[in-house]
């Protein structure tokens, strides 16, 4: 029996997006993989998320829904996906996965290195020969080989191991974790980009390929400009708190109304800043005339600017600085940021009655994005998908017991047969 492709990945006529029609199998959990797959769903791909009976760990992270089944953390990473529950350690689960792999365009997974191979789904030996057009993305902690290959990775661990934590925080205090899971987020975006590159190549060649993303690669790519500074000078970068290591003034300043950030990237902006703050002569002071001078005297300069800013109304000051081309902003809370008029105007926060959360940051002139759908409950689509794959009888009875002894365990043994015959 051939799988019903339209049922496993239904073609929703109302869906919009440049990736409409693309079938994505999301085997991942936690953050990087689900976020990557969500971005693909946002742009129209039909994404099928597979969860184990235990469920994605993030379903229990943070604030929970009223029924206790979904957390705010999970909610922000898994919208607009269909959801099935499979136990991939069982013959039924493996056979369902085989059939889904026969139909998918893209696979995203972040299992422990070697797991897919043990199940008979190794990319090089099993999947690529059978599905040469498949784009397969694996997200791992440190990669598959090398001295740390196969080790699991977690965002904060990679922030520490990859050098990011060492440059975050203040010089007189210990290293500080970045307040968002930035390594996972960057890995998700790199995976998204890598998949799109592979799809573009497939458009030209007809062949898919393996997209290898690691959290280690992701965090090292984040070390700009510290990595370049070390490569040039050999000097270990130091923590600079809210200040920039290579540009001054480019930092936050404490005021009675809260923290206020000012960033100047050139001498003209510095002169404009000093003029607005009422000390234009400081732009010609030999201690502050160039960026190098300002970096050398950053503590003295910061103290002067702090005194000048303290007495100012932050909203008025921001408008005055904007008029003369000096970047600045009050440091906003998350609530203030998400309700900001410009954020709302850019549709970066959605509250349409059905979905409430961050919107899609990629804007395209012709191709629209999908209207977001809240994450499905675990296993919502299991019955429909298993029936479409021929793994449930016409009335929906669970056939797993009958399958156990008859499902072929070795995919290679099936030769050219697209789907195993079940007795």
NORKA-V777064 format. One record per pair of residues at least 4 apart in sequence whose C-alpha atoms are under 6 Angstrom apart, sorted by the first residue. I is the first residue (numbers start at 0). J is the second residue. D is the distance in Angstrom with one decimal. If there is no record, write none. Layout:
BEGIN
[[I:J:D] [I:J:D]]
END
This chain:
BEGIN
[[2:387:5.8] [2:388:4.5] [3:387:5.1] [5:9:4.5] [6:387:5.7] [7:384:5.1] [14:369:5.7] [15:43:5.4] [15:367:5.8] [15:368:5.5] [15:369:5.0] [16:42:4.3] [16:43:4.1] [16:366:5.7] [16:367:5.1] [16:368:4.7] [16:369:5.9] [17:42:5.8] [17:366:5.7] [18:42:5.5] [18:43:4.8] [18:44:4.9] [19:43:4.2] [19:44:4.8] [20:44:6.0] [21:44:4.9] [22:45:5.1] [22:103:5.2] [22:104:5.1] [23:46:4.7] [23:103:5.9] [23:104:6.0] [23:105:4.7] [23:106:5.8] [24:46:6.0] [24:47:5.1] [24:106:4.8] [25:47:5.8] [25:48:4.6] [25:107:5.1] [26:49:5.3] [26:107:5.8] [26:108:4.7] [27:32:5.1] [27:33:5.9] [27:108:4.5] [27:109:5.2] [28:33:5.9] [28:55:5.4] [29:57:5.5] [30:34:5.8] [31:183:4.8] [31:184:5.9] [31:186:5.9] [31:187:4.5] [33:37:6.0] [33:76:5.8] [34:76:5.0] [34:187:5.9] [35:187:4.7] [35:191:5.4] [37:77:5.7] [39:44:5.5] [40:44:4.6] [40:46:6.0] [41:368:5.7] [41:369:5.2] [42:368:4.9] [42:369:5.9] [43:369:5.6] [46:80:5.0] [47:80:5.7] [47:81:4.8] [47:82:5.8] [48:82:4.8] [49:83:5.1] [49:84:5.8] [50:54:5.3] [50:84:4.9] [51:84:5.6] [51:85:5.3] [51:86:5.4] [57:73:5.2] [58:69:4.8] [58:70:4.9] [58:73:5.2] [59:70:5.6] [60:70:5.9] [62:70:5.4] [62:71:5.6] [63:67:5.4] [63:69:5.6] [63:70:4.1] [64:69:5.4] [64:70:5.8] [77:374:5.4] [78:372:5.6] [78:373:5.0] [78:374:4.4] [79:371:5.7] [79:372:4.6] [82:378:5.5] [82:379:5.7] [82:380:5.4] [83:378:4.2] [83:380:5.2] [83:381:4.2] [84:378:4.5] [84:381:5.9] [85:92:5.2] [86:92:5.1] [87:92:4.4] [87:93:5.2] [90:403:5.7] [91:399:5.7] [104:133:5.4] [105:134:4.8] [105:135:5.8] [106:135:4.8] [106:136:5.9] [107:136:4.8] [108:137:5.1] [109:137:5.7] [109:138:4.9] [109:139:5.8] [112:149:5.2] [115:120:5.0] [115:121:5.6] [116:120:5.0] [116:121:4.1] [120:125:5.5] [121:125:5.2] [122:126:4.6] [122:127:5.6] [123:127:5.5] [126:130:5.5] [127:131:4.7] [131:206:5.6] [131:207:5.8] [132:206:4.4] [132:207:4.2] [133:207:4.7] [134:207:4.6] [134:208:5.1] [135:209:4.9] [135:210:6.0] [136:209:5.9] [136:210:4.5] [137:211:5.5] [138:212:4.8] [138:213:5.5] [139:213:4.7] [140:151:5.2] [140:152:3.8] [140:213:5.2] [140:214:4.9] [141:148:5.5] [141:213:5.5] [141:215:5.4] [142:148:5.2] [142:213:5.6] [143:148:4.5] [143:149:5.0] [144:148:3.9] [154:180:5.9] [154:182:5.6] [154:183:5.9] [157:161:5.3] [158:163:5.0] [158:164:5.2] [159:164:5.1] [161:218:5.8] [161:219:5.9] [164:174:5.4] [164:175:5.5] [164:176:5.5] [165:174:5.1] [166:237:5.9] [166:238:4.6] [167:174:6.0] [167:175:5.4] [167:238:5.7] [168:174:5.7] [168:175:5.2] [168:238:5.7] [168:240:4.7] [169:238:5.3] [169:239:5.4] [169:240:4.1] [170:238:4.8] [170:239:5.9] [182:218:5.5] [186:190:6.0] [186:217:5.4] [189:193:5.9] [201:205:4.5] [201:206:4.8] [201:207:5.4] [222:226:5.4] [229:233:4.6] [229:234:5.3] [241:250:5.0] [241:251:5.6] [242:249:5.6] [242:250:4.1] [243:249:5.5] [247:293:5.8] [247:294:5.7] [248:263:5.9] [249:261:5.7] [249:262:4.0] [249:263:5.8] [250:260:5.6] [250:261:5.8] [251:259:5.3] [251:260:4.1] [252:258:5.6] [252:259:5.2] [252:305:5.6] [253:258:4.7] [254:258:5.9] [254:309:4.6] [258:330:5.5] [259:328:5.9] [259:329:4.4] [259:330:5.7] [260:327:5.3] [260:328:5.3] [261:327:4.4] [262:326:5.4] [263:268:5.5] [263:269:5.8] [268:325:5.7] [270:282:5.1] [273:278:5.0] [273:279:4.7] [274:278:5.7] [274:279:4.3] [282:288:5.6] [283:288:5.3] [284:288:5.7] [286:292:5.3] [287:292:5.1] [287:293:4.7] [293:297:5.5] [297:301:5.9] [301:305:6.0] [312:316:6.0] [313:317:6.0] [317:327:5.9] [320:325:5.0] [321:325:5.5] [331:335:5.6] [331:336:5.9] [335:339:5.9] [342:347:5.4] [343:348:6.0] [347:357:5.6] [347:358:4.3] [348:356:5.7] [348:357:4.4] [348:358:5.0] [349:355:5.3] [349:356:5.3] [349:357:6.0] [349:358:5.7] [350:354:5.8] [350:355:4.3] [354:373:5.8] [385:390:5.1] [385:391:5.9] [386:390:5.5] [386:391:4.6] [391:395:5.4] [391:396:5.8] [391:397:5.7] [391:398:5.7] [392:396:5.7] [402:406:5.6]]
END
